[in-house]
């Protein structure tokens, strides 16, 4: 269980960095939106898992 939590946290951090980078680079709306959705899904998974 701890391994799954750590992996999910790493995935969330990577997704957050991708989103931040896409915003900083002023990428097109669709790219930023997709990165945001990915991050939201991972956070939702984390919360649903009860960590």
C-alpha distance matrix in Angstrom:
0.0 3.8 5.4 5.2 6.4 8.8 10.0 10.7 12.5 14.4 15.4 16.6 18.6 20.2 21.1 22.6 24.6 25.9 27.0 28.6 30.4 31.7 33.1 34.7 36.2 37.5 36.3 37.4 36.1 34.3 32.2 31.3 30.6 28.3 26.3 26.1 24.9 22.1 20.9 21.3 19.2 16.3 16.7 17.1 13.8 12.1 14.2 13.8 10.0 11.0 9.5
3.8 0.0 3.8 5.4 5.1 6.2 8.6 9.9 10.6 12.4 14.2 15.3 16.6 18.5 19.9 21.0 22.7 24.4 25.7 26.9 28.6 30.3 31.6 32.9 34.6 36.1 35.2 36.7 35.5 34.1 31.7 30.5 30.2 28.1 25.7 25.6 24.9 22.0 20.4 21.2 19.7 16.3 16.4 17.6 14.7 12.3 14.6 15.1 11.5 12.0 9.3
5.4 3.8 0.0 3.8 5.4 5.1 6.1 8.5 9.9 10.6 12.2 14.2 15.4 16.5 18.3 19.9 21.2 22.6 24.3 25.7 27.0 28.6 30.3 31.5 32.9 34.6 33.4 34.9 34.1 32.4 29.9 29.1 29.0 26.6 24.2 24.5 23.8 20.6 19.4 20.7 19.0 15.5 16.5 17.9 14.7 12.9 15.9 16.3 12.9 14.2 11.7
5.2 5.4 3.8 0.0 3.8 5.5 5.1 6.1 8.6 9.9 10.5 12.2 14.3 15.3 16.4 18.2 20.0 21.0 22.4 24.2 25.7 26.9 28.6 30.1 31.4 32.8 31.4 32.7 31.5 29.7 27.4 26.7 26.2 23.7 21.7 21.8 20.8 17.7 16.7 17.7 15.6 12.4 13.6 14.5 11.1 9.8 13.0 13.0 9.8 11.9 10.0
6.4 5.1 5.4 3.8 0.0 3.8 5.5 5.1 6.2 8.6 9.8 10.5 12.3 14.3 15.3 16.4 18.4 20.0 20.9 22.4 24.3 25.7 26.9 28.4 30.2 31.5 30.5 31.8 30.5 29.1 26.8 25.6 25.2 23.2 20.8 20.5 19.8 17.1 15.3 16.1 14.7 11.3 11.5 12.9 10.2 7.7 10.7 11.7 8.6 9.8 7.1
8.8 6.2 5.1 5.5 3.8 0.0 3.8 5.5 5.1 6.2 8.7 9.9 10.6 12.4 14.3 15.3 16.6 18.5 20.0 21.0 22.6 24.4 25.8 26.9 28.5 30.3 29.4 31.1 30.3 29.0 26.3 25.1 25.3 23.3 20.5 20.6 20.6 17.5 15.6 17.2 16.2 12.5 13.0 15.2 12.8 10.3 13.5 15.0 12.3 13.3 10.1
10.0 8.6 6.1 5.1 5.5 3.8 0.0 3.8 5.4 5.1 6.2 8.6 9.9 10.6 12.3 14.2 15.4 16.6 18.4 19.9 21.1 22.6 24.4 25.7 26.9 28.6 27.3 28.9 28.2 26.6 23.9 23.1 23.2 20.8 18.3 18.9 18.5 15.1 14.0 15.9 14.5 10.8 12.4 14.5 11.8 10.4 14.1 15.1 12.7 14.6 12.1
10.7 9.9 8.5 6.1 5.1 5.5 3.8 0.0 3.8 5.4 5.0 6.1 8.6 9.8 10.4 12.2 14.2 15.2 16.4 18.2 19.8 21.0 22.5 24.2 25.6 26.8 25.6 26.9 25.8 24.2 21.8 20.8 20.5 18.3 15.9 16.0 15.4 12.3 10.9 12.4 11.0 7.3 8.7 10.8 8.3 6.9 10.7 11.9 10.1 12.1 10.1
12.5 10.6 9.9 8.6 6.2 5.1 5.4 3.8 0.0 3.8 5.4 5.0 6.2 8.7 9.8 10.5 12.4 14.3 15.2 16.4 18.3 19.9 21.1 22.4 24.2 25.6 24.9 26.6 25.5 24.5 22.0 20.4 20.6 18.9 16.0 15.8 16.1 13.3 10.9 12.7 12.4 8.6 8.8 11.8 10.3 7.9 11.1 13.4 11.9 12.9 10.1
14.4 12.4 10.6 9.9 8.6 6.2 5.1 5.4 3.8 0.0 3.8 5.4 5.1 6.2 8.6 9.8 10.6 12.4 14.2 15.3 16.5 18.4 20.0 21.0 22.4 24.3 23.4 25.4 24.9 23.8 20.8 19.7 20.4 18.4 15.3 16.0 16.5 13.3 11.4 14.1 13.8 10.2 11.3 14.4 12.9 11.2 14.7 16.6 15.1 16.5 13.8
15.4 14.2 12.2 10.5 9.8 8.7 6.2 5.0 5.4 3.8 0.0 3.8 5.5 5.1 6.1 8.5 9.9 10.6 12.3 14.2 15.3 16.5 18.4 19.9 21.0 22.5 21.2 22.7 22.1 20.6 17.8 17.0 17.3 15.1 12.2 13.1 13.3 9.8 8.6 11.4 10.7 7.4 9.5 12.3 10.9 10.3 13.8 15.4 14.4 16.5 14.4
16.6 15.3 14.2 12.2 10.5 9.9 8.6 6.1 5.0 5.4 3.8 0.0 3.8 5.5 5.1 6.1 8.6 9.9 10.5 12.1 14.1 15.3 16.5 18.2 19.8 21.0 20.1 21.6 20.5 19.5 17.0 15.4 15.6 14.1 11.0 10.9 11.5 8.8 6.2 8.8 9.2 6.0 6.8 10.2 9.9 8.8 11.8 14.0 13.7 15.2 13.3
18.6 16.6 15.4 14.3 12.3 10.6 9.9 8.6 6.2 5.1 5.5 3.8 0.0 3.8 5.4 5.0 6.2 8.6 9.8 10.4 12.2 14.2 15.3 16.3 18.1 19.8 19.4 21.5 20.9 20.4 17.5 15.7 16.8 15.6 12.0 12.3 13.9 11.3 8.6 11.7 12.7 9.7 10.1 13.7 13.6 12.1 14.8 17.4 16.9 18.0 15.5
20.2 18.5 16.5 15.3 14.3 12.4 10.6 9.8 8.7 6.2 5.1 5.5 3.8 0.0 3.8 5.4 5.1 6.2 8.7 9.9 10.5 12.3 14.3 15.2 16.3 18.2 17.3 19.5 19.4 18.5 15.2 14.2 15.6 13.9 10.3 11.8 13.3 10.3 8.8 12.4 13.0 10.5 12.0 15.3 14.9 14.2 17.2 19.4 18.9 20.5 18.3
21.1 19.9 18.3 16.4 15.3 14.3 12.3 10.4 9.8 8.6 6.1 5.1 5.4 3.8 0.0 3.8 5.4 5.0 6.2 8.6 9.8 10.5 12.4 14.2 15.3 16.4 15.2 16.9 16.3 15.3 12.3 11.1 12.0 10.3 6.8 8.1 9.5 6.8 5.4 9.1 10.0 8.3 9.9 13.0 13.2 13.2 15.9 17.8 18.1 19.9 18.2
22.6 21.0 19.9 18.2 16.4 15.3 14.2 12.2 10.5 9.8 8.5 6.1 5.0 5.4 3.8 0.0 3.8 5.4 5.1 6.1 8.5 9.9 10.6 12.2 14.1 15.3 14.9 16.9 16.1 16.0 13.2 11.0 12.3 11.8 8.0 8.1 10.6 9.0 6.3 9.5 11.6 10.0 10.2 13.6 14.6 13.9 16.0 18.6 19.1 20.2 18.4
24.6 22.7 21.2 20.0 18.4 16.6 15.4 14.2 12.4 10.6 9.9 8.6 6.2 5.1 5.4 3.8 0.0 3.8 5.4 5.0 6.0 8.5 9.8 10.3 12.0 14.0 13.8 16.4 16.5 16.6 13.4 11.6 13.8 13.2 9.4 10.6 13.3 11.5 9.6 13.1 14.9 13.2 13.8 17.2 17.9 17.1 19.5 22.1 22.2 23.4 21.3
25.9 24.4 22.6 21.0 20.0 18.5 16.6 15.2 14.3 12.4 10.6 9.9 8.6 6.2 5.0 5.4 3.8 0.0 3.8 5.5 5.1 6.1 8.6 9.9 10.5 12.1 11.1 13.5 13.8 13.4 9.9 8.8 11.3 10.2 6.7 9.0 11.5 9.8 9.1 12.6 14.1 13.1 14.5 17.4 18.1 18.1 20.6 22.7 23.1 24.8 23.0
27.0 25.7 24.3 22.4 20.9 20.0 18.4 16.4 15.2 14.2 12.3 10.5 9.8 8.7 6.2 5.1 5.4 3.8 0.0 3.8 5.4 5.2 6.3 8.6 9.9 10.5 9.9 11.8 11.3 11.5 8.7 6.3 8.6 8.7 5.2 6.2 9.5 8.9 7.8 10.7 13.0 12.7 13.4 16.2 17.6 17.8 19.6 21.8 22.8 24.3 22.9
28.6 26.9 25.7 24.2 22.4 21.0 19.9 18.2 16.4 15.3 14.2 12.1 10.4 9.9 8.6 6.1 5.0 5.5 3.8 0.0 3.8 5.5 5.2 6.1 8.6 9.8 10.5 13.1 13.1 14.2 11.4 8.7 11.5 12.3 8.9 9.3 12.9 12.5 10.7 13.4 16.1 15.4 15.5 18.6 20.2 19.7 21.4 24.1 24.9 25.9 24.2
30.4 28.6 27.0 25.7 24.3 22.6 21.1 19.8 18.3 16.5 15.3 14.1 12.2 10.5 9.8 8.5 6.0 5.1 5.4 3.8 0.0 3.8 5.4 5.0 6.0 8.4 8.7 12.0 13.0 13.9 10.7 9.1 12.5 12.8 9.8 11.4 14.8 14.0 13.0 16.1 18.3 17.6 18.3 21.4 22.5 22.3 24.3 26.8 27.4 28.7 26.9
31.7 30.3 28.6 26.9 25.7 24.4 22.6 21.0 19.9 18.4 16.5 15.3 14.2 12.3 10.5 9.9 8.5 6.1 5.2 5.5 3.8 0.0 3.8 5.5 5.2 6.1 5.3 8.3 9.3 10.3 7.2 5.8 9.5 10.1 7.9 9.8 12.9 12.8 12.6 15.3 17.5 17.5 18.5 21.1 22.5 22.8 24.7 26.8 27.9 29.4 28.0
33.1 31.6 30.3 28.6 26.9 25.8 24.4 22.5 21.1 20.0 18.4 16.5 15.3 14.3 12.4 10.6 9.8 8.6 6.3 5.2 5.4 3.8 0.0 3.8 5.5 5.0 6.3 8.8 9.1 11.2 9.1 6.5 9.8 11.6 9.6 10.1 13.7 14.3 13.5 15.6 18.4 18.6 18.9 21.4 23.3 23.5 24.8 27.2 28.6 29.7 28.4
34.7 32.9 31.5 30.1 28.4 26.9 25.7 24.2 22.4 21.0 19.9 18.2 16.3 15.2 14.2 12.2 10.3 9.9 8.6 6.1 5.0 5.5 3.8 0.0 3.8 5.4 7.8 11.1 12.3 14.5 12.1 10.0 13.6 15.1 12.8 13.5 17.2 17.4 16.3 18.7 21.5 21.2 21.4 24.3 26.0 25.8 27.3 29.9 31.0 31.9 30.2
36.2 34.6 32.9 31.4 30.2 28.5 26.9 25.6 24.2 22.4 21.0 19.8 18.1 16.3 15.3 14.1 12.0 10.5 9.9 8.6 6.0 5.2 5.5 3.8 0.0 3.8 5.5 9.1 11.4 13.3 10.8 9.9 13.7 14.8 13.0 14.6 17.9 18.0 17.7 20.3 22.6 22.6 23.3 26.0 27.5 27.6 29.4 31.7 32.8 34.1 32.5
37.5 36.1 34.6 32.8 31.5 30.3 28.6 26.8 25.6 24.3 22.5 21.0 19.8 18.2 16.4 15.3 14.0 12.1 10.5 9.8 8.4 6.1 5.0 5.4 3.8 0.0 3.8 6.5 8.4 11.1 9.6 8.5 11.9 13.8 12.8 13.8 17.0 17.8 17.7 19.8 22.3 22.9 23.4 25.7 27.6 28.1 29.5 31.7 33.1 34.4 33.2
36.3 35.2 33.4 31.4 30.5 29.4 27.3 25.6 24.9 23.4 21.2 20.1 19.4 17.3 15.2 14.9 13.8 11.1 9.9 10.5 8.7 5.3 6.3 7.8 5.5 3.8 0.0 3.8 6.5 8.2 6.4 6.6 9.9 11.2 10.8 12.5 15.2 15.9 16.5 18.6 20.6 21.4 22.5 24.6 26.2 27.1 28.7 30.5 31.9 33.6 32.6
37.4 36.7 34.9 32.7 31.8 31.1 28.9 26.9 26.6 25.4 22.7 21.6 21.5 19.5 16.9 16.9 16.4 13.5 11.8 13.1 12.0 8.3 8.8 11.1 9.1 6.5 3.8 0.0 3.8 5.6 5.6 6.6 8.7 10.3 11.2 12.6 14.6 15.9 17.1 18.6 20.5 21.9 23.1 24.6 26.4 27.7 29.1 30.6 32.3 34.2 33.5
36.1 35.5 34.1 31.5 30.5 30.3 28.2 25.8 25.5 24.9 22.1 20.5 20.9 19.4 16.3 16.1 16.5 13.8 11.3 13.1 13.0 9.3 9.1 12.3 11.4 8.4 6.5 3.8 0.0 3.8 5.5 5.2 5.9 8.5 9.9 10.4 12.1 14.2 15.4 16.2 18.2 20.1 21.0 22.1 24.3 25.7 26.7 28.1 30.2 31.9 31.6
34.3 34.1 32.4 29.7 29.1 29.0 26.6 24.2 24.5 23.8 20.6 19.5 20.4 18.5 15.3 16.0 16.6 13.4 11.5 14.2 13.9 10.3 11.2 14.5 13.3 11.1 8.2 5.6 3.8 0.0 3.8 5.5 5.0 6.1 8.6 9.7 10.4 12.2 14.2 15.1 16.4 18.5 19.9 20.7 22.5 24.4 25.6 26.6 28.6 30.7 30.5
32.2 31.7 29.9 27.4 26.8 26.3 23.9 21.8 22.0 20.8 17.8 17.0 17.5 15.2 12.3 13.2 13.4 9.9 8.7 11.4 10.7 7.2 9.1 12.1 10.8 9.6 6.4 5.6 5.5 3.8 0.0 3.8 5.4 5.2 6.2 8.6 9.9 10.7 12.5 14.2 15.5 16.9 18.5 20.0 21.4 22.9 24.6 25.8 27.3 29.5 28.9
31.3 30.5 29.1 26.7 25.6 25.1 23.1 20.8 20.4 19.7 17.0 15.4 15.7 14.2 11.1 11.0 11.6 8.8 6.3 8.7 9.1 5.8 6.5 10.0 9.9 8.5 6.6 6.6 5.2 5.5 3.8 0.0 3.8 5.5 5.2 6.1 8.7 10.0 10.7 12.2 14.3 15.6 16.6 18.2 20.1 21.2 22.6 24.2 25.9 27.7 27.0
30.6 30.2 29.0 26.2 25.2 25.3 23.2 20.5 20.6 20.4 17.3 15.6 16.8 15.6 12.0 12.3 13.8 11.3 8.6 11.5 12.5 9.5 9.8 13.6 13.7 11.9 9.9 8.7 5.9 5.0 5.4 3.8 0.0 3.8 5.5 5.0 6.2 8.7 9.9 10.4 12.3 14.4 15.3 16.2 18.4 20.0 20.9 22.2 24.3 26.1 26.0
28.3 28.1 26.6 23.7 23.2 23.3 20.8 18.3 18.9 18.4 15.1 14.1 15.6 13.9 10.3 11.8 13.2 10.2 8.7 12.3 12.8 10.1 11.6 15.1 14.8 13.8 11.2 10.3 8.5 6.1 5.2 5.5 3.8 0.0 3.8 5.3 5.0 6.2 8.7 9.8 10.6 12.5 14.3 15.2 16.6 18.5 20.0 20.9 22.7 24.9 24.7
26.3 25.7 24.2 21.7 20.8 20.5 18.3 15.9 16.0 15.3 12.2 11.0 12.0 10.3 6.8 8.0 9.4 6.7 5.2 8.9 9.8 7.9 9.6 12.8 13.0 12.8 10.8 11.2 9.9 8.6 6.2 5.2 5.5 3.8 0.0 3.8 5.5 5.1 6.3 8.6 10.0 10.9 12.5 14.3 15.6 16.8 18.6 20.0 21.4 23.4 22.7
26.1 25.6 24.5 21.8 20.5 20.6 18.9 16.0 15.8 16.0 13.1 10.9 12.3 11.8 8.1 8.1 10.6 9.0 6.2 9.3 11.4 9.8 10.1 13.5 14.6 13.8 12.5 12.6 10.4 9.7 8.6 6.1 5.0 5.3 3.8 0.0 3.8 5.4 5.2 6.1 8.7 10.0 10.6 12.2 14.3 15.4 16.5 18.2 20.0 21.6 21.2
24.9 24.9 23.8 20.8 19.8 20.6 18.5 15.4 16.1 16.5 13.3 11.5 13.9 13.3 9.5 10.6 13.3 11.5 9.5 12.9 14.8 12.9 13.7 17.2 17.9 17.0 15.2 14.6 12.1 10.4 9.9 8.7 6.2 5.0 5.5 3.8 0.0 3.8 5.4 5.0 6.1 8.6 9.9 10.3 12.3 14.2 15.3 16.2 18.3 20.3 20.4
22.1 22.0 20.6 17.7 17.1 17.5 15.1 12.3 13.3 13.3 9.8 8.8 11.3 10.3 6.8 9.0 11.5 9.8 8.9 12.5 14.0 12.8 14.3 17.4 18.0 17.8 15.9 15.9 14.2 12.2 10.7 10.0 8.7 6.2 5.1 5.4 3.8 0.0 3.8 5.5 5.2 6.4 8.7 9.9 10.7 12.5 14.5 15.4 16.7 19.1 18.7
20.9 20.4 19.4 16.7 15.3 15.6 14.0 10.9 10.9 11.4 8.6 6.2 8.6 8.8 5.4 6.3 9.6 9.1 7.8 10.7 13.0 12.6 13.5 16.3 17.7 17.7 16.5 17.1 15.4 14.2 12.5 10.7 9.9 8.7 6.3 5.2 5.4 3.8 0.0 3.8 5.5 5.2 6.2 8.6 9.9 10.6 12.4 14.2 15.4 17.2 16.5
21.3 21.2 20.7 17.7 16.1 17.2 15.9 12.4 12.7 14.1 11.4 8.8 11.7 12.4 9.1 9.5 13.1 12.6 10.7 13.4 16.1 15.3 15.6 18.7 20.3 19.8 18.6 18.6 16.2 15.1 14.2 12.2 10.4 9.8 8.6 6.1 5.0 5.5 3.8 0.0 3.8 5.5 5.1 6.1 8.6 9.8 10.5 12.1 14.2 15.8 15.8
19.2 19.7 19.0 15.6 14.7 16.2 14.5 11.0 12.4 13.8 10.7 9.2 12.7 13.0 10.0 11.6 14.9 14.1 13.0 16.1 18.3 17.5 18.4 21.5 22.6 22.3 20.6 20.5 18.2 16.4 15.5 14.3 12.3 10.6 10.0 8.7 6.1 5.2 5.5 3.8 0.0 3.8 5.5 5.0 6.2 8.7 9.9 10.4 12.2 14.6 15.0
16.3 16.3 15.5 12.4 11.3 12.5 10.8 7.3 8.6 10.2 7.4 6.0 9.7 10.5 8.3 10.0 13.2 13.1 12.7 15.4 17.6 17.5 18.6 21.2 22.6 22.9 21.4 21.9 20.1 18.5 16.9 15.6 14.4 12.5 10.9 10.0 8.6 6.4 5.2 5.5 3.8 0.0 3.8 5.4 5.0 6.2 8.7 9.8 10.6 12.9 12.4
16.7 16.4 16.5 13.6 11.5 13.0 12.4 8.7 8.8 11.3 9.5 6.8 10.1 12.0 9.9 10.2 13.8 14.5 13.4 15.5 18.3 18.5 18.9 21.4 23.3 23.4 22.5 23.1 21.0 19.9 18.5 16.6 15.3 14.3 12.5 10.6 9.9 8.7 6.2 5.1 5.5 3.8 0.0 3.8 5.4 5.0 6.2 8.5 9.8 11.1 10.7
17.1 17.6 17.9 14.5 12.9 15.2 14.5 10.8 11.8 14.4 12.3 10.2 13.7 15.3 13.0 13.6 17.2 17.4 16.2 18.6 21.4 21.1 21.4 24.3 26.0 25.7 24.6 24.6 22.1 20.7 20.0 18.2 16.2 15.2 14.3 12.2 10.3 9.9 8.6 6.1 5.0 5.4 3.8 0.0 3.8 5.4 5.2 6.0 8.5 10.2 11.0
13.8 14.7 14.7 11.1 10.2 12.8 11.8 8.3 10.3 12.9 10.9 9.9 13.6 14.9 13.2 14.6 17.9 18.1 17.6 20.2 22.5 22.5 23.3 26.0 27.5 27.6 26.2 26.4 24.3 22.5 21.4 20.1 18.4 16.6 15.6 14.3 12.3 10.7 9.9 8.6 6.2 5.0 5.4 3.8 0.0 3.8 5.5 5.1 6.1 8.9 9.6
12.1 12.3 12.9 9.8 7.7 10.3 10.4 6.9 7.9 11.2 10.3 8.8 12.1 14.2 13.2 13.9 17.1 18.1 17.8 19.7 22.3 22.8 23.5 25.8 27.6 28.1 27.1 27.7 25.7 24.4 22.9 21.2 20.0 18.5 16.8 15.4 14.2 12.5 10.6 9.8 8.7 6.2 5.0 5.4 3.8 0.0 3.8 5.6 5.2 6.8 6.3
14.2 14.6 15.9 13.0 10.7 13.5 14.1 10.7 11.1 14.7 13.8 11.8 14.8 17.2 15.9 16.0 19.5 20.6 19.6 21.4 24.3 24.7 24.8 27.3 29.4 29.5 28.7 29.1 26.7 25.6 24.6 22.6 20.9 20.0 18.6 16.5 15.3 14.5 12.4 10.5 9.9 8.7 6.2 5.2 5.5 3.8 0.0 3.8 5.4 5.4 6.4
13.8 15.1 16.3 13.0 11.7 15.0 15.1 11.9 13.4 16.6 15.4 14.0 17.4 19.4 17.8 18.6 22.1 22.7 21.8 24.1 26.8 26.8 27.2 29.9 31.7 31.7 30.5 30.6 28.1 26.6 25.8 24.2 22.2 20.9 20.0 18.2 16.2 15.4 14.2 12.1 10.4 9.8 8.5 6.0 5.1 5.6 3.8 0.0 3.8 5.4 7.9
10.0 11.5 12.9 9.8 8.6 12.3 12.7 10.1 11.9 15.1 14.4 13.7 16.9 18.9 18.1 19.1 22.2 23.1 22.8 24.9 27.4 27.9 28.6 31.0 32.8 33.1 31.9 32.3 30.2 28.6 27.3 25.9 24.3 22.7 21.4 20.0 18.3 16.7 15.4 14.2 12.2 10.6 9.8 8.5 6.1 5.2 5.4 3.8 0.0 3.8 5.6
11.0 12.0 14.2 11.9 9.8 13.3 14.6 12.1 12.9 16.5 16.5 15.2 18.0 20.5 19.9 20.2 23.4 24.8 24.3 25.9 28.7 29.4 29.7 31.9 34.1 34.4 33.6 34.2 31.9 30.7 29.5 27.7 26.1 24.9 23.4 21.6 20.3 19.1 17.2 15.8 14.6 12.9 11.1 10.2 8.9 6.8 5.4 5.4 3.8 0.0 3.8
9.5 9.3 11.7 10.0 7.1 10.1 12.1 10.1 10.1 13.8 14.4 13.3 15.5 18.3 18.2 18.4 21.3 23.0 22.9 24.2 26.9 28.0 28.4 30.2 32.5 33.2 32.6 33.5 31.6 30.5 28.9 27.0 26.0 24.7 22.7 21.2 20.4 18.7 16.5 15.8 15.0 12.4 10.7 11.0 9.6 6.3 6.4 7.9 5.6 3.8 0.0
